[in-house]
Amino acid sequence: MEGDIDIEKFATREERDGRTDEIAFFYWKNDEGECVNGIDSHEQMPPTCAPFSWSRLDGNHEPEPEH
């Protein structure tokens, strides 16, 4: 249903970031996003796409600072 929220817990930041990349890939692929053209998996996303970040979504390809 539209608006539902899924909550997942991960043991490590790397696991969380991998799942976030997987979700972002799914939506970018379905929206025919430019950075996922010609690839079949979130694991193949180029550094300009992954890891997912809000700044990348907004078109800024600079990495976000570590927290």
PDBQT receptor file of N, H, CA, C and O in Angstrom, charges set to zero:
ATOM      1  N   MET A   1       0.841  -1.169   0.000  1.00  0.00    +0.000 N 
ATOM      2  CA  MET A   1       0.000   0.000   0.000  1.00  0.00    +0.000 C 
ATOM      3  C   MET A   1       0.889   1.236   0.000  1.00  0.00    +0.000 C 
ATOM      4  O   MET A   1       1.924   1.257   0.665  1.00  0.00    +0.000 OA
ATOM      5  N   GLU A   2       0.500   2.240  -0.724  1.00  0.00    +0.000 N 
ATOM      6  H   GLU A   2      -0.341   2.224  -1.264  1.00  0.00    +0.000 HD
ATOM      7  CA  GLU A   2       1.243   3.492  -0.801  1.00  0.00    +0.000 C 
ATOM      8  C   GLU A   2       1.375   4.121   0.579  1.00  0.00    +0.000 C 
ATOM      9  O   GLU A   2       0.398   4.235   1.318  1.00  0.00    +0.000 OA
ATOM     10  N   GLY A   3       2.591   4.525   0.917  1.00  0.00    +0.000 N 
ATOM     11  H   GLY A   3       3.386   4.433   0.317  1.00  0.00    +0.000 HD
ATOM     12  CA  GLY A   3       2.827   5.171   2.190  1.00  0.00    +0.000 C 
ATOM     13  C   GLY A   3       3.246   4.230   3.296  1.00  0.00    +0.000 C 
ATOM     14  O   GLY A   3       3.569   4.677   4.397  1.00  0.00    +0.000 OA
ATOM     15  N   ASP A   4       3.250   2.920   3.027  1.00  0.00    +0.000 N 
ATOM     16  H   ASP A   4       2.988   2.556   2.133  1.00  0.00    +0.000 HD
ATOM     17  CA  ASP A   4       3.703   1.970   4.038  1.00  0.00    +0.000 C 
ATOM     18  C   ASP A   4       5.191   2.177   4.299  1.00  0.00    +0.000 C 
ATOM     19  O   ASP A   4       5.931   2.611   3.416  1.00  0.00    +0.000 OA
ATOM     20  N   ILE A   5       5.610   1.870   5.488  1.00  0.00    +0.000 N 
ATOM     21  H   ILE A   5       5.009   1.517   6.205  1.00  0.00    +0.000 HD
ATOM     22  CA  ILE A   5       7.012   2.007   5.876  1.00  0.00    +0.000 C 
ATOM     23  C   ILE A   5       7.543   0.646   6.290  1.00  0.00    +0.000 C 
ATOM     24  O   ILE A   5       6.924  -0.064   7.082  1.00  0.00    +0.000 OA
ATOM     25  N   ASP A   6       8.700   0.292   5.741  1.00  0.00    +0.000 N 
ATOM     26  H   ASP A   6       9.203   0.869   5.098  1.00  0.00    +0.000 HD
ATOM     27  CA  ASP A   6       9.404  -0.918   6.155  1.00  0.00    +0.000 C 
ATOM     28  C   ASP A   6      10.590  -0.490   7.004  1.00  0.00    +0.000 C 
ATOM     29  O   ASP A   6      11.293   0.461   6.663  1.00  0.00    +0.000 OA
ATOM     30  N   ILE A   7      10.810  -1.183   8.093  1.00  0.00    +0.000 N 
ATOM     31  H   ILE A   7      10.239  -1.955   8.370  1.00  0.00    +0.000 HD
ATOM     32  CA  ILE A   7      11.947  -0.897   8.959  1.00  0.00    +0.000 C 
ATOM     33  C   ILE A   7      12.827  -2.129   8.987  1.00  0.00    +0.000 C 
ATOM     34  O   ILE A   7      12.361  -3.235   9.261  1.00  0.00    +0.000 OA
ATOM     35  N   GLU A   8      14.108  -1.928   8.700  1.00  0.00    +0.000 N 
ATOM     36  H   GLU A   8      14.486  -1.029   8.477  1.00  0.00    +0.000 HD
ATOM     37  CA  GLU A   8      15.072  -3.017   8.743  1.00  0.00    +0.000 C 
ATOM     38  C   GLU A   8      16.221  -2.597   9.648  1.00  0.00    +0.000 C 
ATOM     39  O   GLU A   8      16.562  -1.416   9.722  1.00  0.00    +0.000 OA
ATOM     40  N   LYS A   9      16.811  -3.557  10.329  1.00  0.00    +0.000 N 
ATOM     41  H   LYS A   9      16.535  -4.517  10.269  1.00  0.00    +0.000 HD
ATOM     42  CA  LYS A   9      17.951  -3.305  11.194  1.00  0.00    +0.000 C 
ATOM     43  C   LYS A   9      19.135  -4.102  10.656  1.00  0.00    +0.000 C 
ATOM     44  O   LYS A   9      18.992  -5.257  10.256  1.00  0.00    +0.000 OA
ATOM     45  N   PHE A  10      20.302  -3.469  10.652  1.00  0.00    +0.000 N 
ATOM     46  H   PHE A  10      20.418  -2.530  10.977  1.00  0.00    +0.000 HD
ATOM     47  CA  PHE A  10      21.500  -4.101  10.115  1.00  0.00    +0.000 C 
ATOM     48  C   PHE A  10      22.606  -4.105  11.157  1.00  0.00    +0.000 C 
ATOM     49  O   PHE A  10      22.721  -3.186  11.967  1.00  0.00    +0.000 OA
ATOM     50  N   ALA A  11      23.406  -5.141  11.122  1.00  0.00    +0.000 N 
ATOM     51  H   ALA A  11      23.312  -5.887  10.463  1.00  0.00    +0.000 HD
ATOM     52  CA  ALA A  11      24.488  -5.288  12.092  1.00  0.00    +0.000 C 
ATOM     53  C   ALA A  11      25.625  -4.309  11.830  1.00  0.00    +0.000 C 
ATOM     54  O   ALA A  11      26.322  -3.896  12.757  1.00  0.00    +0.000 OA
ATOM     55  N   THR A  12      25.815  -3.935  10.553  1.00  0.00    +0.000 N 
ATOM     56  H   THR A  12      25.249  -4.270   9.800  1.00  0.00    +0.000 HD
ATOM     57  CA  THR A  12      26.923  -3.032  10.216  1.00  0.00    +0.000 C 
ATOM     58  C   THR A  12      26.442  -1.938   9.274  1.00  0.00    +0.000 C 
ATOM     59  O   THR A  12      25.413  -2.070   8.610  1.00  0.00    +0.000 OA
ATOM     60  N   ARG A  13      27.205  -0.864   9.233  1.00  0.00    +0.000 N 
ATOM     61  H   ARG A  13      28.041  -0.757   9.773  1.00  0.00    +0.000 HD
ATOM     62  CA  ARG A  13      26.908   0.231   8.313  1.00  0.00    +0.000 C 
ATOM     63  C   ARG A  13      27.019  -0.252   6.863  1.00  0.00    +0.000 C 
ATOM     64  O   ARG A  13      26.236   0.162   6.008  1.00  0.00    +0.000 OA
ATOM     65  N   GLU A  14      27.989  -1.125   6.591  1.00  0.00    +0.000 N 
ATOM     66  H   GLU A  14      28.625  -1.461   7.286  1.00  0.00    +0.000 HD
ATOM     67  CA  GLU A  14      28.182  -1.644   5.239  1.00  0.00    +0.000 C 
ATOM     68  C   GLU A  14      26.952  -2.416   4.760  1.00  0.00    +0.000 C 
ATOM     69  O   GLU A  14      26.540  -2.280   3.608  1.00  0.00    +0.000 OA
ATOM     70  N   GLU A  15      26.364  -3.229   5.651  1.00  0.00    +0.000 N 
ATOM     71  H   GLU A  15      26.699  -3.339   6.587  1.00  0.00    +0.000 HD
ATOM     72  CA  GLU A  15      25.147  -3.964   5.287  1.00  0.00    +0.000 C 
ATOM     73  C   GLU A  15      24.004  -2.991   5.008  1.00  0.00    +0.000 C 
ATOM     74  O   GLU A  15      23.261  -3.157   4.041  1.00  0.00    +0.000 OA
ATOM     75  N   ARG A  16      23.869  -1.980   5.856  1.00  0.00    +0.000 N 
ATOM     76  H   ARG A  16      24.472  -1.845   6.642  1.00  0.00    +0.000 HD
ATOM     77  CA  ARG A  16      22.822  -0.975   5.661  1.00  0.00    +0.000 C 
ATOM     78  C   ARG A  16      23.016  -0.234   4.349  1.00  0.00    +0.000 C 
ATOM     79  O   ARG A  16      22.063  -0.053   3.591  1.00  0.00    +0.000 OA
ATOM     80  N   ASP A  17      24.246   0.198   4.073  1.00  0.00    +0.000 N 
ATOM     81  H   ASP A  17      25.020   0.051   4.689  1.00  0.00    +0.000 HD
ATOM     82  CA  ASP A  17      24.516   0.937   2.846  1.00  0.00    +0.000 C 
ATOM     83  C   ASP A  17      24.283   0.070   1.611  1.00  0.00    +0.000 C 
ATOM     84  O   ASP A  17      23.786   0.563   0.599  1.00  0.00    +0.000 OA
ATOM     85  N   GLY A  18      24.637  -1.214   1.681  1.00  0.00    +0.000 N 
ATOM     86  H   GLY A  18      25.041  -1.614   2.504  1.00  0.00    +0.000 HD
ATOM     87  CA  GLY A  18      24.395  -2.121   0.564  1.00  0.00    +0.000 C 
ATOM     88  C   GLY A  18      22.911  -2.262   0.270  1.00  0.00    +0.000 C 
ATOM     89  O   GLY A  18      22.505  -2.261  -0.892  1.00  0.00    +0.000 OA
ATOM     90  N   ARG A  19      22.104  -2.381   1.305  1.00  0.00    +0.000 N 
ATOM     91  H   ARG A  19      22.434  -2.382   2.249  1.00  0.00    +0.000 HD
ATOM     92  CA  ARG A  19      20.652  -2.488   1.118  1.00  0.00    +0.000 C 
ATOM     93  C   ARG A  19      20.086  -1.186   0.575  1.00  0.00    +0.000 C 
ATOM     94  O   ARG A  19      19.196  -1.206  -0.275  1.00  0.00    +0.000 OA
ATOM     95  N   THR A  20      20.592  -0.054   1.053  1.00  0.00    +0.000 N 
ATOM     96  H   THR A  20      21.315  -0.038   1.743  1.00  0.00    +0.000 HD
ATOM     97  CA  THR A  20      20.145   1.238   0.551  1.00  0.00    +0.000 C 
ATOM     98  C   THR A  20      20.475   1.381  -0.929  1.00  0.00    +0.000 C 
ATOM     99  O   THR A  20      19.651   1.866  -1.704  1.00  0.00    +0.000 OA
ATOM    100  N   ASP A  21      21.682   0.960  -1.330  1.00  0.00    +0.000 N 
ATOM    101  H   ASP A  21      22.351   0.566  -0.700  1.00  0.00    +0.000 HD
ATOM    102  CA  ASP A  21      22.057   0.980  -2.750  1.00  0.00    +0.000 C 
ATOM    103  C   ASP A  21      21.128   0.095  -3.574  1.00  0.00    +0.000 C 
ATOM    104  O   ASP A  21      20.735   0.460  -4.682  1.00  0.00    +0.000 OA
ATOM    105  N   GLU A  22      20.780  -1.069  -3.029  1.00  0.00    +0.000 N 
ATOM    106  H   GLU A  22      21.100  -1.365  -2.129  1.00  0.00    +0.000 HD
ATOM    107  CA  GLU A  22      19.893  -1.997  -3.727  1.00  0.00    +0.000 C 
ATOM    108  C   GLU A  22      18.517  -1.363  -3.959  1.00  0.00    +0.000 C 
ATOM    109  O   GLU A  22      17.954  -1.480  -5.047  1.00  0.00    +0.000 OA
ATOM    110  N   ILE A  23      17.986  -0.705  -2.953  1.00  0.00    +0.000 N 
ATOM    111  H   ILE A  23      18.444  -0.610  -2.069  1.00  0.00    +0.000 HD
ATOM    112  CA  ILE A  23      16.676  -0.043  -3.076  1.00  0.00    +0.000 C 
ATOM    113  C   ILE A  23      16.760   1.109  -4.074  1.00  0.00    +0.000 C 
ATOM    114  O   ILE A  23      15.890   1.255  -4.932  1.00  0.00    +0.000 OA
ATOM    115  N   ALA A  24      17.810   1.928  -3.961  1.00  0.00    +0.000 N 
ATOM    116  H   ALA A  24      18.516   1.810  -3.263  1.00  0.00    +0.000 HD
ATOM    117  CA  ALA A  24      17.980   3.046  -4.894  1.00  0.00    +0.000 C 
ATOM    118  C   ALA A  24      18.081   2.538  -6.320  1.00  0.00    +0.000 C 
ATOM    119  O   ALA A  24      17.466   3.107  -7.222  1.00  0.00    +0.000 OA
ATOM    120  N   PHE A  25      18.852   1.466  -6.543  1.00  0.00    +0.000 N 
ATOM    121  H   PHE A  25      19.352   1.004  -5.810  1.00  0.00    +0.000 HD
ATOM    122  CA  PHE A  25      18.995   0.888  -7.873  1.00  0.00    +0.000 C 
ATOM    123  C   PHE A  25      17.637   0.481  -8.436  1.00  0.00    +0.000 C 
ATOM    124  O   PHE A  25      17.332   0.761  -9.596  1.00  0.00    +0.000 OA
ATOM    125  N   PHE A  26      16.825  -0.178  -7.619  1.00  0.00    +0.000 N 
ATOM    126  H   PHE A  26      17.072  -0.405  -6.677  1.00  0.00    +0.000 HD
ATOM    127  CA  PHE A  26      15.504  -0.616  -8.059  1.00  0.00    +0.000 C 
ATOM    128  C   PHE A  26      14.693   0.564  -8.593  1.00  0.00    +0.000 C 
ATOM    129  O   PHE A  26      14.115   0.483  -9.677  1.00  0.00    +0.000 OA
ATOM    130  N   TYR A  27      14.649   1.645  -7.844  1.00  0.00    +0.000 N 
ATOM    131  H   TYR A  27      15.118   1.712  -6.963  1.00  0.00    +0.000 HD
ATOM    132  CA  TYR A  27      13.851   2.796  -8.276  1.00  0.00    +0.000 C 
ATOM    133  C   TYR A  27      14.477   3.513  -9.456  1.00  0.00    +0.000 C 
ATOM    134  O   TYR A  27      13.762   3.936 -10.364  1.00  0.00    +0.000 OA
ATOM    135  N   TRP A  28      15.803   3.662  -9.469  1.00  0.00    +0.000 N 
ATOM    136  H   TRP A  28      16.385   3.318  -8.731  1.00  0.00    +0.000 HD
ATOM    137  CA  TRP A  28      16.456   4.311 -10.599  1.00  0.00    +0.000 C 
ATOM    138  C   TRP A  28      16.282   3.484 -11.866  1.00  0.00    +0.000 C 
ATOM    139  O   TRP A  28      16.052   4.039 -12.941  1.00  0.00    +0.000 OA
ATOM    140  N   LYS A  29      16.389   2.164 -11.751  1.00  0.00    +0.000 N 
ATOM    141  H   LYS A  29      16.575   1.713 -10.878  1.00  0.00    +0.000 HD
ATOM    142  CA  LYS A  29      16.235   1.293 -12.922  1.00  0.00    +0.000 C 
ATOM    143  C   LYS A  29      14.805   1.387 -13.468  1.00  0.00    +0.000 C 
ATOM    144  O   LYS A  29      14.605   1.460 -14.680  1.00  0.00    +0.000 OA
ATOM    145  N   ASN A  30      13.823   1.385 -12.580  1.00  0.00    +0.000 N 
ATOM    146  H   ASN A  30      13.985   1.326 -11.595  1.00  0.00    +0.000 HD
ATOM    147  CA  ASN A  30      12.430   1.484 -13.024  1.00  0.00    +0.000 C 
ATOM    148  C   ASN A  30      12.089   2.855 -13.583  1.00  0.00    +0.000 C 
ATOM    149  O   ASN A  30      11.138   2.988 -14.354  1.00  0.00    +0.000 OA
ATOM    150  N   ASP A  31      12.844   3.868 -13.209  1.00  0.00    +0.000 N 
ATOM    151  H   ASP A  31      13.616   3.760 -12.583  1.00  0.00    +0.000 HD
ATOM    152  CA  ASP A  31      12.632   5.230 -13.708  1.00  0.00    +0.000 C 
ATOM    153  C   ASP A  31      13.581   5.541 -14.865  1.00  0.00    +0.000 C 
ATOM    154  O   ASP A  31      13.673   6.681 -15.321  1.00  0.00    +0.000 OA
ATOM    155  N   GLU A  32      14.296   4.491 -15.337  1.00  0.00    +0.000 N 
ATOM    156  H   GLU A  32      14.221   3.565 -14.967  1.00  0.00    +0.000 HD
ATOM    157  CA  GLU A  32      15.258   4.614 -16.430  1.00  0.00    +0.000 C 
ATOM    158  C   GLU A  32      16.319   5.662 -16.127  1.00  0.00    +0.000 C 
ATOM    159  O   GLU A  32      16.656   6.491 -16.972  1.00  0.00    +0.000 OA
ATOM    160  N   GLY A  33      16.841   5.608 -14.896  1.00  0.00    +0.000 N 
ATOM    161  H   GLY A  33      16.568   4.935 -14.210  1.00  0.00    +0.000 HD
ATOM    162  CA  GLY A  33      17.887   6.536 -14.474  1.00  0.00    +0.000 C 
ATOM    163  C   GLY A  33      19.149   6.380 -15.294  1.00  0.00    +0.000 C 
ATOM    164  O   GLY A  33      19.553   5.269 -15.634  1.00  0.00    +0.000 OA
ATOM    165  N   GLU A  34      19.762   7.502 -15.607  1.00  0.00    +0.000 N 
ATOM    166  H   GLU A  34      19.433   8.405 -15.331  1.00  0.00    +0.000 HD
ATOM    167  CA  GLU A  34      20.928   7.519 -16.482  1.00  0.00    +0.000 C 
ATOM    168  C   GLU A  34      22.102   6.704 -15.945  1.00  0.00    +0.000 C 
ATOM    169  O   GLU A  34      22.769   6.008 -16.710  1.00  0.00    +0.000 OA
ATOM    170  N   CYS A  35      22.362   6.780 -14.647  1.00  0.00    +0.000 N 
ATOM    171  H   CYS A  35      21.820   7.345 -14.025  1.00  0.00    +0.000 HD
ATOM    172  CA  CYS A  35      23.561   6.114 -14.121  1.00  0.00    +0.000 C 
ATOM    173  C   CYS A  35      23.404   4.598 -14.030  1.00  0.00    +0.000 C 
ATOM    174  O   CYS A  35      24.384   3.908 -13.750  1.00  0.00    +0.000 OA
ATOM    175  N   VAL A  36      22.214   4.057 -14.254  1.00  0.00    +0.000 N 
ATOM    176  H   VAL A  36      21.418   4.618 -14.482  1.00  0.00    +0.000 HD
ATOM    177  CA  VAL A  36      22.031   2.603 -14.205  1.00  0.00    +0.000 C 
ATOM    178  C   VAL A  36      21.730   1.996 -15.567  1.00  0.00    +0.000 C 
ATOM    179  O   VAL A  36      21.438   0.804 -15.662  1.00  0.00    +0.000 OA
ATOM    180  N   ASN A  37      21.798   2.799 -16.618  1.00  0.00    +0.000 N 
ATOM    181  H   ASN A  37      22.035   3.768 -16.541  1.00  0.00    +0.000 HD
ATOM    182  CA  ASN A  37      21.594   2.266 -17.965  1.00  0.00    +0.000 C 
ATOM    183  C   ASN A  37      22.638   1.210 -18.277  1.00  0.00    +0.000 C 
ATOM    184  O   ASN A  37      23.833   1.437 -18.090  1.00  0.00    +0.000 OA
ATOM    185  N   GLY A  38      22.196   0.072 -18.747  1.00  0.00    +0.000 N 
ATOM    186  H   GLY A  38      21.225  -0.113 -18.899  1.00  0.00    +0.000 HD
ATOM    187  CA  GLY A  38      23.100  -0.974 -19.191  1.00  0.00    +0.000 C 
ATOM    188  C   GLY A  38      23.670  -1.852 -18.093  1.00  0.00    +0.000 C 
ATOM    189  O   GLY A  38      24.524  -2.694 -18.368  1.00  0.00    +0.000 OA
ATOM    190  N   ILE A  39      23.222  -1.678 -16.854  1.00  0.00    +0.000 N 
ATOM    191  H   ILE A  39      22.528  -0.994 -16.631  1.00  0.00    +0.000 HD
ATOM    192  CA  ILE A  39      23.690  -2.573 -15.797  1.00  0.00    +0.000 C 
ATOM    193  C   ILE A  39      22.499  -3.302 -15.191  1.00  0.00    +0.000 C 
ATOM    194  O   ILE A  39      21.366  -2.825 -15.249  1.00  0.00    +0.000 OA
ATOM    195  N   ASP A  40      22.773  -4.462 -14.611  1.00  0.00    +0.000 N 
ATOM    196  H   ASP A  40      23.694  -4.849 -14.564  1.00  0.00    +0.000 HD
ATOM    197  CA  ASP A  40      21.697  -5.329 -14.140  1.00  0.00    +0.000 C 
ATOM    198  C   ASP A  40      21.609  -5.470 -12.625  1.00  0.00    +0.000 C 
ATOM    199  O   ASP A  40      20.709  -6.142 -12.123  1.00  0.00    +0.000 OA
ATOM    200  N   SER A  41      22.522  -4.851 -11.894  1.00  0.00    +0.000 N 
ATOM    201  H   SER A  41      23.253  -4.304 -12.302  1.00  0.00    +0.000 HD
ATOM    202  CA  SER A  41      22.557  -5.060 -10.455  1.00  0.00    +0.000 C 
ATOM    203  C   SER A  41      23.096  -3.825  -9.741  1.00  0.00    +0.000 C 
ATOM    204  O   SER A  41      23.905  -3.076 -10.288  1.00  0.00    +0.000 OA
ATOM    205  N   HIS A  42      22.636  -3.631  -8.519  1.00  0.00    +0.000 N 
ATOM    206  H   HIS A  42      21.978  -4.240  -8.074  1.00  0.00    +0.000 HD
ATOM    207  CA  HIS A  42      23.153  -2.515  -7.729  1.00  0.00    +0.000 C 
ATOM    208  C   HIS A  42      24.650  -2.676  -7.459  1.00  0.00    +0.000 C 
ATOM    209  O   HIS A  42      25.347  -1.691  -7.216  1.00  0.00    +0.000 OA
ATOM    210  N   GLU A  43      25.134  -3.891  -7.502  1.00  0.00    +0.000 N 
ATOM    211  H   GLU A  43      24.568  -4.691  -7.700  1.00  0.00    +0.000 HD
ATOM    212  CA  GLU A  43      26.558  -4.146  -7.264  1.00  0.00    +0.000 C 
ATOM    213  C   GLU A  43      27.426  -3.645  -8.410  1.00  0.00    +0.000 C 
ATOM    214  O   GLU A  43      28.641  -3.516  -8.253  1.00  0.00    +0.000 OA
ATOM    215  N   GLN A  44      26.819  -3.362  -9.560  1.00  0.00    +0.000 N 
ATOM    216  H   GLN A  44      25.833  -3.467  -9.687  1.00  0.00    +0.000 HD
ATOM    217  CA  GLN A  44      27.555  -2.884 -10.728  1.00  0.00    +0.000 C 
ATOM    218  C   GLN A  44      27.485  -1.360 -10.869  1.00  0.00    +0.000 C 
ATOM    219  O   GLN A  44      28.072  -0.801 -11.796  1.00  0.00    +0.000 OA
ATOM    220  N   MET A  45      26.783  -0.692  -9.972  1.00  0.00    +0.000 N 
ATOM    221  H   MET A  45      26.306  -1.146  -9.219  1.00  0.00    +0.000 HD
ATOM    222  CA  MET A  45      26.639   0.757 -10.105  1.00  0.00    +0.000 C 
ATOM    223  C   MET A  45      28.003   1.438 -10.041  1.00  0.00    +0.000 C 
ATOM    224  O   MET A  45      28.834   1.090  -9.202  1.00  0.00    +0.000 OA
ATOM    225  N   PRO A  46      28.234   2.408 -10.923  1.00  0.00    +0.000 N 
ATOM    226  CA  PRO A  46      29.514   3.126 -10.913  1.00  0.00    +0.000 C 
ATOM    227  C   PRO A  46      29.611   4.044  -9.691  1.00  0.00    +0.000 C 
ATOM    228  O   PRO A  46      28.595   4.349  -9.065  1.00  0.00    +0.000 OA
ATOM    229  N   PRO A  47      30.812   4.481  -9.352  1.00  0.00    +0.000 N 
ATOM    230  CA  PRO A  47      31.002   5.350  -8.183  1.00  0.00    +0.000 C 
ATOM    231  C   PRO A  47      30.178   6.637  -8.234  1.00  0.00    +0.000 C 
ATOM    232  O   PRO A  47      29.914   7.237  -7.192  1.00  0.00    +0.000 OA
ATOM    233  N   THR A  48      29.769   7.068  -9.425  1.00  0.00    +0.000 N 
ATOM    234  H   THR A  48      29.984   6.581 -10.272  1.00  0.00    +0.000 HD
ATOM    235  CA  THR A  48      28.943   8.277  -9.511  1.00  0.00    +0.000 C 
ATOM    236  C   THR A  48      27.522   8.028  -9.027  1.00  0.00    +0.000 C 
ATOM    237  O   THR A  48      26.777   8.980  -8.794  1.00  0.00    +0.000 OA
ATOM    238  N   CYS A  49      27.135   6.768  -8.872  1.00  0.00    +0.000 N 
ATOM    239  H   CYS A  49      27.740   5.995  -9.061  1.00  0.00    +0.000 HD
ATOM    240  CA  CYS A  49      25.800   6.418  -8.370  1.00  0.00    +0.000 C 
ATOM    241  C   CYS A  49      25.843   5.896  -6.951  1.00  0.00    +0.000 C 
ATOM    242  O   CYS A  49      25.023   6.285  -6.120  1.00  0.00    +0.000 OA
ATOM    243  N   ALA A  50      26.784   5.023  -6.665  1.00  0.00    +0.000 N 
ATOM    244  H   ALA A  50      27.450   4.706  -7.340  1.00  0.00    +0.000 HD
ATOM    245  CA  ALA A  50      26.810   4.344  -5.365  1.00  0.00    +0.000 C 
ATOM    246  C   ALA A  50      28.021   4.805  -4.578  1.00  0.00    +0.000 C 
ATOM    247  O   ALA A  50      29.041   5.141  -5.179  1.00  0.00    +0.000 OA
ATOM    248  N   PRO A  51      27.948   4.832  -3.278  1.00  0.00    +0.000 N 
ATOM    249  CA  PRO A  51      26.770   4.526  -2.505  1.00  0.00    +0.000 C 
ATOM    250  C   PRO A  51      25.729   5.627  -2.621  1.00  0.00    +0.000 C 
ATOM    251  O   PRO A  51      26.048   6.783  -2.898  1.00  0.00    +0.000 OA
ATOM    252  N   PHE A  52      24.469   5.239  -2.402  1.00  0.00    +0.000 N 
ATOM    253  H   PHE A  52      24.210   4.299  -2.178  1.00  0.00    +0.000 HD
ATOM    254  CA  PHE A  52      23.386   6.196  -2.457  1.00  0.00    +0.000 C 
ATOM    255  C   PHE A  52      23.623   7.302  -1.441  1.00  0.00    +0.000 C 
ATOM    256  O   PHE A  52      24.106   7.045  -0.338  1.00  0.00    +0.000 OA
ATOM    257  N   SER A  53      23.281   8.538  -1.812  1.00  0.00    +0.000 N 
ATOM    258  H   SER A  53      22.889   8.747  -2.708  1.00  0.00    +0.000 HD
ATOM    259  CA  SER A  53      23.262   9.651  -0.866  1.00  0.00    +0.000 C 
ATOM    260  C   SER A  53      22.262  10.671  -1.384  1.00  0.00    +0.000 C 
ATOM    261  O   SER A  53      21.963  10.712  -2.577  1.00  0.00    +0.000 OA
ATOM    262  N   TRP A  54      21.753  11.485  -0.489  1.00  0.00    +0.000 N 
ATOM    263  H   TRP A  54      21.996  11.452   0.481  1.00  0.00    +0.000 HD
ATOM    264  CA  TRP A  54      20.806  12.525  -0.905  1.00  0.00    +0.000 C 
ATOM    265  C   TRP A  54      21.488  13.523  -1.813  1.00  0.00    +0.000 C 
ATOM    266  O   TRP A  54      20.848  14.043  -2.727  1.00  0.00    +0.000 OA
ATOM    267  N   SER A  55      22.768  13.813  -1.601  1.00  0.00    +0.000 N 
ATOM    268  H   SER A  55      23.288  13.390  -0.860  1.00  0.00    +0.000 HD
ATOM    269  CA  SER A  55      23.459  14.767  -2.469  1.00  0.00    +0.000 C 
ATOM    270  C   SER A  55      23.595  14.209  -3.880  1.00  0.00    +0.000 C 
ATOM    271  O   SER A  55      23.486  14.959  -4.850  1.00  0.00    +0.000 OA
ATOM    272  N   ARG A  56      23.833  12.899  -4.014  1.00  0.00    +0.000 N 
ATOM    273  H   ARG A  56      23.922  12.289  -3.226  1.00  0.00    +0.000 HD
ATOM    274  CA  ARG A  56      23.893  12.302  -5.353  1.00  0.00    +0.000 C 
ATOM    275  C   ARG A  56      22.529  12.354  -6.032  1.00  0.00    +0.000 C 
ATOM    276  O   ARG A  56      22.435  12.596  -7.235  1.00  0.00    +0.000 OA
ATOM    277  N   LEU A  57      21.485  12.128  -5.261  1.00  0.00    +0.000 N 
ATOM    278  H   LEU A  57      21.561  11.931  -4.284  1.00  0.00    +0.000 HD
ATOM    279  CA  LEU A  57      20.140  12.195  -5.810  1.00  0.00    +0.000 C 
ATOM    280  C   LEU A  57      19.870  13.583  -6.373  1.00  0.00    +0.000 C 
ATOM    281  O   LEU A  57      19.198  13.725  -7.395  1.00  0.00    +0.000 OA
ATOM    282  N   ASP A  58      20.395  14.607  -5.706  1.00  0.00    +0.000 N 
ATOM    283  H   ASP A  58      20.942  14.492  -4.876  1.00  0.00    +0.000 HD
ATOM    284  CA  ASP A  58      20.209  15.995  -6.132  1.00  0.00    +0.000 C 
ATOM    285  C   ASP A  58      21.196  16.422  -7.210  1.00  0.00    +0.000 C 
ATOM    286  O   ASP A  58      21.177  17.575  -7.641  1.00  0.00    +0.000 OA
ATOM    287  N   GLY A  59      22.069  15.499  -7.658  1.00  0.00    +0.000 N 
ATOM    288  H   GLY A  59      22.084  14.562  -7.308  1.00  0.00    +0.000 HD
ATOM    289  CA  GLY A  59      22.992  15.806  -8.742  1.00  0.00    +0.000 C 
ATOM    290  C   GLY A  59      24.377  16.211  -8.300  1.00  0.00    +0.000 C 
ATOM    291  O   GLY A  59      25.212  16.523  -9.149  1.00  0.00    +0.000 OA
ATOM    292  N   ASN A  60      24.666  16.222  -6.999  1.00  0.00    +0.000 N 
ATOM    293  H   ASN A  60      23.988  15.969  -6.309  1.00  0.00    +0.000 HD
ATOM    294  CA  ASN A  60      25.986  16.546  -6.495  1.00  0.00    +0.000 C 
ATOM    295  C   ASN A  60      26.740  15.244  -6.302  1.00  0.00    +0.000 C 
ATOM    296  O   ASN A  60      26.350  14.431  -5.464  1.00  0.00    +0.000 OA
ATOM    297  N   HIS A  61      27.804  15.023  -7.048  1.00  0.00    +0.000 N 
ATOM    298  H   HIS A  61      28.121  15.683  -7.729  1.00  0.00    +0.000 HD
ATOM    299  CA  HIS A  61      28.513  13.748  -7.001  1.00  0.00    +0.000 C 
ATOM    300  C   HIS A  61      29.680  13.725  -6.021  1.00  0.00    +0.000 C 
ATOM    301  O   HIS A  61      30.462  12.774  -6.010  1.00  0.00    +0.000 OA
ATOM    302  N   GLU A  62      29.802  14.755  -5.206  1.00  0.00    +0.000 N 
ATOM    303  H   GLU A  62      29.167  15.527  -5.215  1.00  0.00    +0.000 HD
ATOM    304  CA  GLU A  62      30.827  14.760  -4.180  1.00  0.00    +0.000 C 
ATOM    305  C   GLU A  62      30.400  13.842  -3.040  1.00  0.00    +0.000 C 
ATOM    306  O   GLU A  62      29.231  13.861  -2.652  1.00  0.00    +0.000 OA
ATOM    307  N   PRO A  63      31.307  13.044  -2.494  1.00  0.00    +0.000 N 
ATOM    308  CA  PRO A  63      30.937  12.166  -1.376  1.00  0.00    +0.000 C 
ATOM    309  C   PRO A  63      30.548  12.968  -0.144  1.00  0.00    +0.000 C 
ATOM    310  O   PRO A  63      31.091  14.042   0.116  1.00  0.00    +0.000 OA
ATOM    311  N   GLU A  64      29.602  12.428   0.607  1.00  0.00    +0.000 N 
ATOM    312  H   GLU A  64      29.162  11.555   0.397  1.00  0.00    +0.000 HD
ATOM    313  CA  GLU A  64      29.199  13.072   1.849  1.00  0.00    +0.000 C 
ATOM    314  C   GLU A  64      30.204  12.751   2.926  1.00  0.00    +0.000 C 
ATOM    315  O   GLU A  64      30.805  11.677   2.893  1.00  0.00    +0.000 OA
ATOM    316  N   PRO A  65      30.413  13.645   3.887  1.00  0.00    +0.000 N 
ATOM    317  CA  PRO A  65      31.373  13.372   4.959  1.00  0.00    +0.000 C 
ATOM    318  C   PRO A  65      30.911  12.206   5.826  1.00  0.00    +0.000 C 
ATOM    319  O   PRO A  65      29.712  11.981   5.996  1.00  0.00    +0.000 OA
ATOM    320  N   GLU A  66      31.869  11.473   6.368  1.00  0.00    +0.000 N 
ATOM    321  H   GLU A  66      32.842  11.656   6.230  1.00  0.00    +0.000 HD
ATOM    322  CA  GLU A  66      31.571  10.368   7.280  1.00  0.00    +0.000 C 
ATOM    323  C   GLU A  66      31.016  10.925   8.579  1.00  0.00    +0.000 C 
ATOM    324  O   GLU A  66      31.436  11.992   9.026  1.00  0.00    +0.000 OA
ATOM    325  N   HIS A  67      30.084  10.217   9.185  1.00  0.00    +0.000 N 
ATOM    326  H   HIS A  67      29.743   9.349   8.822  1.00  0.00    +0.000 HD
ATOM    327  CA  HIS A  67      29.537  10.635  10.469  1.00  0.00    +0.000 C 
ATOM    328  C   HIS A  67      30.094   9.819  11.583  1.00  0.00    +0.000 C 
ATOM    329  O   HIS A  67      29.741  10.036  12.742  1.00  0.00    +0.000 OA
TER     330      HIS A  67
